[in-house]
């Protein structure tokens, strides 16, 4: 939503937090469609790419200060092994931690929670929240996906983490 708001209002990216009223209105209008789109995209891509032709990385893990550099190494090794015909040449392994830091953390020197949305906003004065019904809907959708992908050793823990985070917000 933030990028949509900045674009529609001709604001620089990561410049300010949109007004709470704008977030609430957008959230309420688009929540179900966005959740369904995310779920459908996850199901589609996991159906297209199986086992050794797929790598699963969560945003939270990729941007984490400890897990991120390791995930960038996993991604590099995956690309190197999958596209060994010379069509993709990942950066040398010894450069990956530095490249990861410059790409992911150069603008994020603060210590942030893995689910925090406002780390770049200079004027963030609220935490964008979801209604109880929206959280319950998301938890139900995540539970369904967890049951569907429960045997997937990479997907299952990510979905479980998302489900737990969602359930803990329900009041």
Backbone as ProteinMPNN parsed JSONL, in Angstrom:
{"seq_chain_A": "XXXXXXXXXXXXXXXXXXXXXXXXXXXXXXXXXXXXXXXXXXXXXXXXXXXXXXXXXXXXXXXXXXXXXXXXXXXXXXXXXXXXXXXXXXXXXXXXXXXXXXXXXXXXXXXXXXXXXXXXXXXXXXXXXXXXXXXXXXXXXXXXXXXXXXXXXXXXXXXXXXXXXXXXXXX", "coords_chain_A": {"N_chain_A": [[0.824, -1.201, 0.0], [1.943, 1.236, 0.736], [3.711, 2.029, -1.368], [1.88, 2.393, -3.418], [0.382, 4.528, -2.409], [2.4, 6.535, -2.211], [3.078, 6.793, -4.915], [0.6, 7.564, -6.103], [0.312, 10.018, -4.897], [2.457, 11.478, -5.683], [4.846, 11.356, -4.159], [8.15, 10.932, -2.797], [9.592, 7.656, -2.619], [9.477, 5.793, 0.419], [9.279, 8.021, 2.031], [7.374, 9.03, 3.809], [4.873, 8.05, 6.174], [1.787, 6.867, 5.05], [-1.423, 8.437, 5.707], [-3.345, 7.206, 8.476], [-6.095, 6.876, 8.019], [-6.194, 6.599, 5.248], [-4.794, 4.192, 4.927], [-6.522, 2.435, 6.384], [-8.894, 2.58, 4.828], [-7.982, 1.625, 2.308], [-7.054, -0.921, 3.026], [-9.454, -2.153, 3.962], [-10.953, -2.203, 1.621], [-9.415, -3.774, -0.124], [-8.477, -6.082, 1.127], [-9.448, -8.872, 1.091], [-9.147, -9.575, -1.642], [-6.372, -9.176, -1.985], [-5.287, -11.037, -0.181], [-6.26, -13.431, -1.279], [-4.995, -13.281, -3.795], [-2.294, -13.469, -3.029], [-2.259, -16.046, -1.884], [-3.072, -17.574, -4.106], [-0.954, -17.064, -5.865], [1.192, -18.214, -4.475], [0.357, -20.922, -4.453], [0.237, -21.41, -7.222], [2.969, -21.035, -8.138], [4.343, -22.904, -6.57], [3.228, -25.153, -7.591], [4.127, -25.159, -10.203], [6.949, -25.219, -10.047], [8.812, -27.766, -8.82], [10.364, -29.536, -6.091], [13.73, -29.947, -6.63], [13.886, -27.89, -8.451], [13.139, -25.55, -7.265], [13.485, -22.898, -4.96], [12.868, -21.807, -1.703], [12.4, -18.892, -0.019], [11.837, -16.702, 2.619], [10.71, -13.332, 2.915], [11.22, -12.173, 5.393], [13.286, -13.767, 6.409], [15.233, -13.386, 4.451], [15.835, -10.7, 4.795], [16.805, -10.599, 7.343], [19.4, -9.948, 9.7], [21.146, -12.031, 10.438], [20.278, -14.401, 9.131], [19.927, -13.537, 6.5], [22.418, -13.084, 4.9], [23.201, -15.778, 4.716], [21.013, -16.867, 3.372], [21.282, -15.516, 0.95], [23.56, -16.749, 0.04], [22.601, -19.384, -0.229], [20.759, -18.903, -2.297], [22.474, -18.087, -4.369], [24.025, -20.424, -4.715], [21.983, -22.176, -5.455], [21.134, -21.01, -7.906], [23.494, -21.278, -9.344], [23.736, -24.08, -9.453], [21.339, -24.82, -10.695], [21.229, -23.407, -13.111], [23.503, -24.223, -14.733], [24.574, -23.891, -17.201], [25.921, -21.655, -17.87], [24.334, -19.498, -18.349], [23.44, -17.94, -16.277], [25.433, -16.298, -14.065], [26.224, -16.235, -10.952], [27.453, -13.937, -8.446], [30.783, -14.223, -7.077], [31.19, -16.373, -4.266], [32.538, -15.335, -1.977], [31.952, -12.631, -2.075], [29.311, -12.285, -1.475], [28.214, -11.726, 1.228], [28.847, -8.969, 1.525], [27.577, -7.867, -0.737], [24.951, -8.567, -0.114], [24.553, -7.009, 2.21], [24.795, -4.384, 1.152], [22.637, -4.362, -0.637], [20.375, -4.968, 0.922], [20.524, -3.956, 3.603], [21.653, -1.393, 3.606], [20.086, 0.914, 3.777], [18.88, 0.492, 6.163], [19.752, 0.792, 9.016], [18.82, 0.603, 11.528], [17.741, -1.402, 14.307], [15.343, -3.645, 13.666], [12.104, -5.083, 14.069], [11.112, -8.202, 12.654], [8.659, -8.074, 11.363], [8.053, -5.458, 11.102], [6.728, -2.66, 9.511], [7.386, 0.0, 9.132], [10.041, 0.907, 9.024], [11.484, 2.629, 7.38], [10.164, 5.018, 7.405], [10.048, 8.359, 8.1], [8.117, 9.779, 9.382], [6.443, 8.033, 10.75], [3.663, 7.315, 12.642], [1.853, 5.525, 13.535], [0.992, 2.058, 13.779], [0.291, 0.029, 11.107], [-2.584, -1.778, 11.227], [-4.716, -4.727, 11.273], [-8.168, -5.691, 11.101], [-10.005, -7.658, 13.516], [-11.587, -9.606, 12.253], [-10.306, -9.699, 9.742], [-7.779, -10.655, 10.503], [-8.51, -13.167, 11.509], [-9.51, -14.297, 9.148], [-7.156, -14.332, 7.603], [-5.592, -16.047, 9.209], [-7.056, -18.402, 8.961], [-6.792, -18.883, 6.191], [-3.995, -19.179, 6.061], [-3.721, -21.452, 7.666], [-5.021, -23.343, 6.058], [-3.264, -23.365, 3.871], [-1.003, -24.269, 5.202], [-1.771, -26.859, 5.835], [-1.971, -27.862, 3.245], [0.667, -27.61, 2.277], [2.163, -28.872, 4.207], [3.984, -30.994, 4.173], [6.148, -30.006, 2.879], [9.343, -29.243, 3.455], [10.599, -26.756, 3.448], [8.653, -24.803, 2.912], [6.663, -25.211, 4.859], [7.614, -24.407, 7.543], [7.773, -21.614, 7.182], [5.137, -20.857, 6.582], [3.98, -21.692, 8.968], [5.192, -19.934, 10.766], [4.157, -17.474, 9.84], [1.443, -17.954, 10.347], [1.43, -18.235, 13.186], [2.319, -15.662, 13.924], [0.172, -14.145, 12.97], [-2.023, -15.18, 14.443], [-1.286, -14.444, 17.034], [-1.807, -11.755, 16.989], [-4.529, -11.513, 17.101], [-7.142, -10.294, 18.998]], "CA_chain_A": [[0.0, 0.0, 0.0], [2.773, 2.442, 0.841], [4.191, 2.439, -2.691], [0.707, 2.889, -4.151], [0.084, 5.845, -1.864], [3.45, 7.473, -2.617], [2.955, 7.013, -6.354], [-0.622, 8.329, -6.378], [0.434, 11.358, -4.326], [3.72, 12.051, -6.176], [5.786, 11.472, -3.046], [9.309, 10.039, -2.925], [9.473, 6.375, -1.91], [9.959, 5.702, 1.798], [9.418, 9.372, 2.567], [6.468, 9.287, 4.925], [3.85, 7.04, 6.37], [0.47, 7.35, 4.622], [-2.347, 8.651, 6.825], [-4.023, 6.012, 8.968], [-7.402, 6.766, 7.363], [-5.958, 6.078, 3.891], [-4.488, 2.775, 5.104], [-7.729, 1.708, 6.788], [-9.809, 2.493, 3.681], [-7.397, 0.73, 1.295], [-7.054, -2.258, 3.626], [-10.8, -2.717, 3.99], [-11.42, -2.414, 0.253], [-8.589, -4.71, -0.89], [-7.928, -7.169, 1.943], [-9.79, -10.216, 0.613], [-8.528, -9.8, -2.959], [-4.917, -9.287, -1.813], [-5.008, -12.314, 0.475], [-6.493, -14.475, -2.289], [-3.941, -13.181, -4.813], [-1.066, -14.009, -2.436], [-2.448, -17.488, -1.764], [-3.088, -18.145, -5.459], [0.395, -16.984, -6.402], [1.963, -19.243, -3.777], [-0.08, -22.226, -4.957], [0.629, -21.517, -8.634], [4.408, -21.213, -8.32], [4.779, -24.174, -5.984], [2.763, -26.193, -8.505], [4.947, -25.12, -11.421], [8.322, -25.61, -9.742], [8.838, -28.824, -7.812], [11.619, -30.036, -5.511], [15.057, -29.395, -6.909], [13.759, -26.713, -9.319], [12.521, -24.472, -6.502], [14.066, -22.485, -3.686], [11.873, -21.059, -0.927], [12.986, -17.931, 0.902], [10.864, -15.716, 3.085], [11.19, -11.954, 2.987], [11.732, -11.941, 6.743], [14.575, -14.437, 6.527], [16.173, -12.756, 3.53], [16.235, -9.381, 5.3], [17.328, -10.754, 8.699], [20.851, -9.705, 9.72], [21.886, -13.278, 10.559], [19.853, -15.368, 8.116], [19.971, -12.96, 5.16], [23.616, -13.437, 4.132], [23.175, -17.219, 4.446], [20.021, -17.089, 2.319], [21.846, -15.061, -0.321], [24.478, -17.818, -0.379], [21.736, -20.47, -0.716], [20.225, -18.492, -3.589], [23.572, -18.128, -5.328], [24.354, -21.827, -5.002], [20.847, -22.72, -6.192], [21.214, -20.525, -9.282], [24.677, -21.881, -9.968], [23.455, -25.496, -9.716], [20.188, -24.96, -11.577], [21.546, -22.841, -14.417], [24.931, -24.485, -14.868], [24.963, -23.779, -18.605], [26.589, -20.379, -18.07], [23.37, -18.431, -18.646], [23.422, -17.085, -15.092], [26.688, -16.431, -13.338], [26.142, -15.494, -9.684], [28.684, -13.346, -7.924], [31.594, -15.16, -6.294], [30.669, -16.607, -2.918], [33.151, -14.484, -0.957], [31.419, -11.27, -2.17], [27.883, -12.267, -1.17], [27.821, -10.972, 2.428], [28.939, -7.534, 1.25], [26.504, -7.541, -1.678], [23.689, -8.659, 0.63], [24.461, -5.841, 3.079], [24.54, -3.188, 0.345], [21.311, -4.447, -1.263], [19.276, -5.122, 1.878], [20.638, -3.219, 4.863], [22.315, -0.099, 3.52], [19.149, 1.932, 4.227], [18.191, 0.01, 7.355], [20.751, 0.635, 10.055], [18.174, 0.411, 12.829], [17.357, -2.76, 14.66], [13.9, -3.659, 13.442], [11.348, -6.322, 14.193], [10.997, -8.782, 11.317], [7.377, -7.767, 10.754], [7.827, -4.017, 11.186], [6.528, -2.092, 8.189], [7.661, 1.424, 9.08], [11.424, 1.186, 9.368], [12.047, 3.714, 6.574], [9.31, 6.194, 7.446], [10.494, 9.349, 9.068], [6.986, 10.331, 10.126], [5.537, 6.959, 11.147], [3.081, 7.574, 13.95], [0.938, 4.452, 13.875], [1.311, 0.752, 13.212], [-0.851, -0.391, 10.3], [-3.161, -2.985, 11.807], [-5.831, -5.387, 10.597], [-9.309, -5.93, 11.99], [-10.067, -9.023, 14.047], [-12.108, -10.468, 11.187], [-9.247, -9.876, 8.741], [-6.765, -11.551, 11.082], [-9.089, -14.517, 11.539], [-9.548, -14.752, 7.753], [-5.776, -14.637, 7.219], [-5.167, -17.247, 9.946], [-7.737, -19.55, 8.331], [-6.137, -19.108, 4.893], [-2.656, -19.716, 6.344], [-3.895, -22.812, 8.159], [-5.312, -24.174, 4.879], [-2.011, -23.507, 3.131], [-0.123, -25.103, 6.025], [-2.203, -28.258, 5.631], [-1.658, -28.212, 1.858], [2.111, -27.683, 2.074], [2.765, -29.342, 5.447], [5.093, -31.918, 3.938], [7.239, -29.272, 2.248], [10.223, -28.897, 4.573], [10.972, -25.342, 3.419], [7.455, -23.967, 2.933], [5.89, -25.411, 6.074], [8.005, -23.541, 8.661], [7.461, -20.22, 6.868], [3.694, -20.707, 6.769], [3.72, -21.821, 10.4], [5.625, -18.673, 11.374], [3.156, -16.469, 9.475], [0.207, -18.279, 11.066], [1.629, -17.887, 14.6], [2.36, -14.2, 14.027], [-1.192, -13.659, 12.749], [-2.873, -15.577, 15.572], [-0.91, -13.666, 18.212], [-2.37, -10.402, 16.891], [-5.989, -11.546, 17.312], [-7.473, -9.91, 20.373]], "C_chain_A": [[0.864, 1.26, 0.0], [3.22, 2.939, -0.527], [3.051, 2.979, -3.548], [0.4, 4.316, -3.695], [1.115, 6.875, -2.318], [3.328, 7.811, -4.093], [1.745, 7.877, -6.686], [-0.53, 9.776, -5.887], [1.745, 12.042, -4.7], [4.715, 12.326, -5.053], [6.986, 10.572, -3.296], [9.087, 8.756, -2.11], [10.085, 6.468, -0.526], [10.081, 7.065, 2.472], [8.547, 9.629, 3.782], [5.468, 8.148, 5.027], [2.513, 7.613, 5.881], [-0.442, 7.554, 5.837], [-3.081, 7.361, 7.204], [-5.357, 5.8, 8.262], [-7.254, 6.199, 5.951], [-5.633, 4.588, 3.959], [-5.742, 1.978, 5.42], [-8.685, 1.526, 5.609], [-9.283, 1.519, 2.633], [-7.438, -0.716, 1.787], [-8.437, -2.886, 3.541], [-11.332, -3.014, 2.594], [-10.69, -3.562, -0.446], [-8.163, -5.967, -0.143], [-8.194, -8.552, 1.343], [-9.121, -10.526, -0.729], [-7.019, -9.972, -2.837], [-4.524, -10.615, -1.17], [-5.189, -13.472, -0.511], [-5.405, -14.462, -3.356], [-2.633, -13.769, -4.289], [-1.142, -15.534, -2.356], [-2.408, -18.17, -3.134], [-1.704, -18.126, -6.088], [1.289, -18.06, -5.773], [1.63, -20.632, -4.319], [0.37, -22.433, -6.402], [2.12, -21.841, -8.76], [4.925, -22.492, -7.677], [4.286, -25.348, -6.816], [3.619, -26.288, -9.753], [6.358, -25.646, -11.16], [8.335, -26.581, -8.571], [10.271, -29.07, -7.32], [12.875, -29.289, -5.863], [15.011, -28.171, -7.831], [13.185, -25.503, -8.591], [13.35, -24.183, -5.249], [13.015, -21.622, -2.994], [12.61, -20.196, 0.086], [11.886, -16.981, 1.35], [11.529, -14.344, 3.085], [11.861, -11.704, 4.334], [13.106, -12.573, 6.937], [15.625, -13.745, 5.658], [16.662, -11.404, 4.039], [16.778, -9.428, 6.726], [18.851, -10.644, 8.684], [21.675, -10.978, 9.827], [21.561, -14.26, 9.43], [20.023, -14.857, 6.69], [21.215, -13.304, 4.359], [23.672, -14.934, 3.8], [22.174, -17.548, 3.348], [20.529, -16.607, 0.967], [22.838, -16.096, -0.858], [23.682, -19.003, -0.923], [21.201, -20.151, -2.106], [21.292, -18.563, -4.672], [23.919, -19.569, -5.716], [23.234, -22.513, -5.784], [20.91, -22.295, -7.662], [22.38, -21.169, -10.029], [24.41, -23.344, -10.347], [22.332, -25.68, -10.737], [20.492, -24.49, -12.992], [23.037, -22.989, -14.68], [25.412, -24.4, -16.308], [25.663, -22.461, -18.898], [25.643, -19.236, -18.387], [23.235, -17.461, -17.486], [24.702, -17.355, -14.326], [26.618, -15.606, -12.064], [27.5, -14.942, -9.275], [29.479, -14.392, -7.152], [31.122, -15.21, -4.845], [31.249, -15.639, -1.886], [32.611, -13.05, -0.978], [29.972, -11.167, -1.686], [27.502, -11.54, 0.12], [27.846, -9.455, 2.215], [27.819, -7.1, 0.3], [25.14, -7.572, -0.976], [23.508, -7.398, 1.486], [24.12, -4.591, 2.277], [23.135, -3.197, -0.247], [20.183, -4.379, -0.244], [19.368, -4.147, 3.043], [21.225, -1.815, 4.752], [21.394, 1.038, 3.983], [18.466, 1.563, 5.533], [19.202, -0.257, 8.458], [20.136, 0.381, 11.422], [17.903, -1.056, 13.074], [15.841, -2.82, 14.575], [13.345, -5.054, 13.658], [11.119, -6.88, 12.793], [9.682, -8.476, 10.629], [7.078, -6.267, 10.76], [7.762, -3.425, 9.792], [7.053, -0.666, 8.052], [9.119, 1.789, 9.302], [12.039, 2.32, 8.548], [11.294, 5.028, 6.745], [9.748, 7.163, 8.526], [9.337, 9.88, 9.901], [5.983, 9.253, 10.523], [4.988, 7.201, 12.539], [2.004, 6.563, 14.323], [1.442, 3.156, 13.255], [0.104, 0.308, 12.401], [-1.36, -1.756, 10.774], [-4.271, -3.543, 10.927], [-6.956, -5.574, 11.606], [-9.259, -7.377, 12.48], [-10.562, -9.99, 12.978], [-11.056, -10.719, 10.11], [-8.154, -10.803, 9.251], [-7.268, -12.987, 11.135], [-9.152, -15.109, 10.138], [-8.144, -15.156, 7.289], [-5.287, -15.9, 7.919], [-5.8, -18.496, 9.348], [-7.077, -19.9, 7.004], [-4.75, -19.712, 5.104], [-2.73, -21.15, 6.861], [-4.185, -23.77, 6.999], [-4.047, -24.412, 4.056], [-1.023, -24.388, 3.888], [-0.491, -26.577, 5.849], [-1.838, -28.723, 4.225], [-0.167, -28.446, 1.648], [2.86, -28.209, 3.301], [3.954, -30.268, 5.272], [6.301, -31.231, 3.302], [8.146, -28.72, 3.342], [10.683, -27.445, 4.566], [9.755, -24.429, 3.553], [6.739, -24.03, 4.279], [6.322, -24.515, 7.233], [7.688, -22.057, 8.423], [5.977, -19.967, 7.097], [3.323, -20.798, 8.242], [4.079, -20.532, 11.133], [4.615, -17.565, 11.078], [1.853, -16.706, 10.244], [0.331, -17.863, 12.538], [1.63, -16.369, 14.789], [0.946, -13.615, 13.895], [-2.076, -13.954, 13.947], [-2.552, -14.749, 16.821], [-1.443, -12.234, 18.178], [-3.874, -10.358, 17.142], [-6.279, -11.261, 18.771], [-8.908, -10.252, 20.677]], "O_chain_A": [[0.537, 2.239, -0.671], [3.122, 4.131, -0.819], [3.243, 3.921, -4.318], [0.184, 5.203, -4.52], [0.751, 7.965, -2.76], [3.458, 8.971, -4.484], [1.854, 8.821, -7.468], [-1.218, 10.655, -6.406], [2.109, 13.06, -4.112], [5.341, 13.385, -5.003], [6.846, 9.539, -3.95], [8.468, 8.784, -1.046], [11.093, 7.145, -0.327], [10.893, 7.242, 3.38], [8.94, 10.366, 4.687], [5.256, 7.391, 4.079], [2.146, 8.726, 6.259], [-0.251, 6.916, 6.872], [-3.392, 6.536, 6.345], [-5.713, 4.667, 7.94], [-8.089, 5.412, 5.506], [-6.132, 3.805, 3.151], [-5.998, 0.952, 4.79], [-9.227, 0.438, 5.414], [-10.032, 0.686, 2.123], [-7.814, -1.622, 1.043], [-8.577, -4.026, 3.097], [-12.081, -3.973, 2.406], [-11.284, -4.253, -1.274], [-7.538, -6.843, -0.741], [-7.258, -9.318, 1.115], [-8.589, -11.619, -0.922], [-6.44, -10.822, -3.514], [-3.543, -11.241, -1.572], [-4.362, -14.382, -0.564], [-4.94, -15.522, -3.777], [-1.938, -14.483, -5.012], [-0.193, -16.226, -2.722], [-1.782, -19.217, -3.294], [-1.321, -19.075, -6.773], [2.049, -18.73, -6.472], [2.529, -21.422, -4.607], [0.834, -23.516, -6.76], [2.489, -22.814, -9.418], [5.86, -23.104, -8.194], [4.866, -26.432, -6.754], [3.814, -27.374, -10.298], [6.896, -26.422, -11.95], [7.914, -26.243, -7.465], [11.244, -28.841, -8.039], [13.071, -28.145, -5.454], [16.021, -27.48, -7.971], [12.785, -24.531, -9.232], [13.842, -25.091, -4.579], [12.353, -20.805, -3.634], [13.345, -20.699, 0.936], [11.094, -16.512, 0.533], [12.745, -14.221, 3.235], [12.932, -11.101, 4.406], [13.986, -11.978, 7.559], [16.763, -13.546, 6.083], [17.788, -11.005, 3.744], [17.173, -8.394, 7.264], [19.514, -11.168, 7.789], [22.809, -11.006, 9.349], [22.458, -14.871, 8.849], [20.239, -15.646, 5.77], [21.092, -13.779, 3.23], [24.137, -15.313, 2.725], [22.436, -18.395, 2.494], [20.239, -17.225, -0.057], [22.942, -16.293, -2.068], [24.04, -19.568, -1.957], [21.186, -21.011, -2.987], [21.031, -19.049, -5.773], [24.084, -19.884, -6.894], [23.496, -23.33, -6.666], [20.757, -23.125, -8.558], [22.257, -21.553, -11.192], [24.804, -23.794, -11.423], [22.379, -26.601, -11.553], [20.057, -25.111, -13.962], [23.749, -21.996, -14.832], [26.538, -24.795, -16.608], [25.97, -22.172, -20.054], [26.089, -18.122, -18.665], [22.946, -16.283, -17.694], [25.011, -18.496, -13.983], [26.917, -14.412, -12.081], [28.547, -15.425, -9.707], [28.903, -15.345, -6.628], [30.708, -14.198, -4.279], [30.524, -15.17, -1.009], [32.789, -12.318, -0.004], [29.463, -10.061, -1.506], [26.528, -10.787, 0.107], [26.953, -8.747, 2.681], [27.185, -6.069, 0.521], [24.289, -6.715, -1.214], [22.435, -6.793, 1.486], [23.249, -3.818, 2.678], [22.504, -2.145, -0.348], [19.138, -3.79, -0.52], [18.354, -3.564, 3.427], [21.279, -1.108, 5.759], [21.879, 2.03, 4.529], [17.552, 2.266, 5.964], [19.473, -1.41, 8.792], [20.83, -0.007, 12.362], [17.846, -1.853, 12.137], [15.139, -2.134, 15.317], [14.026, -6.059, 13.456], [10.951, -6.114, 11.844], [9.594, -8.607, 9.409], [5.958, -5.86, 10.452], [8.651, -3.664, 8.975], [7.154, -0.169, 6.931], [9.401, 2.905, 9.739], [13.025, 2.918, 8.98], [11.759, 6.062, 6.265], [9.81, 6.824, 9.707], [9.548, 10.378, 11.006], [4.789, 9.535, 10.623], [5.745, 7.284, 13.507], [1.316, 6.735, 15.329], [2.23, 3.175, 12.31], [-0.999, 0.216, 12.941], [-0.64, -2.753, 10.72], [-4.704, -2.908, 9.964], [-6.723, -5.61, 12.815], [-8.551, -8.211, 11.916], [-10.008, -11.079, 12.821], [-10.933, -11.841, 9.62], [-7.658, -11.647, 8.504], [-6.521, -13.919, 10.836], [-8.878, -16.295, 9.955], [-7.97, -16.198, 6.658], [-4.636, -16.737, 7.294], [-5.148, -19.534, 9.242], [-6.828, -21.072, 6.72], [-4.369, -20.652, 4.405], [-1.88, -21.973, 6.52], [-3.654, -24.881, 6.963], [-3.794, -25.528, 3.602], [-0.288, -25.165, 3.279], [0.386, -27.432, 5.731], [-1.435, -29.872, 4.043], [0.227, -29.365, 0.93], [4.069, -28.009, 3.416], [4.836, -30.319, 6.129], [7.37, -31.834, 3.203], [7.747, -27.818, 4.078], [11.122, -26.947, 5.603], [9.817, -23.402, 4.228], [6.263, -23.01, 4.778], [5.46, -23.905, 7.865], [7.37, -21.331, 9.365], [5.601, -18.98, 7.729], [2.452, -20.067, 8.713], [3.348, -20.094, 12.021], [4.258, -16.799, 11.973], [1.236, -15.759, 10.732], [-0.566, -17.212, 13.074], [1.004, -15.857, 15.717], [0.578, -12.697, 14.628], [-2.8, -13.077, 14.418], [-3.456, -14.395, 17.578], [-1.523, -11.574, 19.215], [-4.434, -9.286, 17.369], [-5.731, -11.904, 19.666], [-9.38, -10.007, 21.787]]}, "name": "protein", "num_of_chains": 1, "seq": "XXXXXXXXXXXXXXXXXXXXXXXXXXXXXXXXXXXXXXXXXXXXXXXXXXXXXXXXXXXXXXXXXXXXXXXXXXXXXXXXXXXXXXXXXXXXXXXXXXXXXXXXXXXXXXXXXXXXXXXXXXXXXXXXXXXXXXXXXXXXXXXXXXXXXXXXXXXXXXXXXXXXXXXXXXX"}
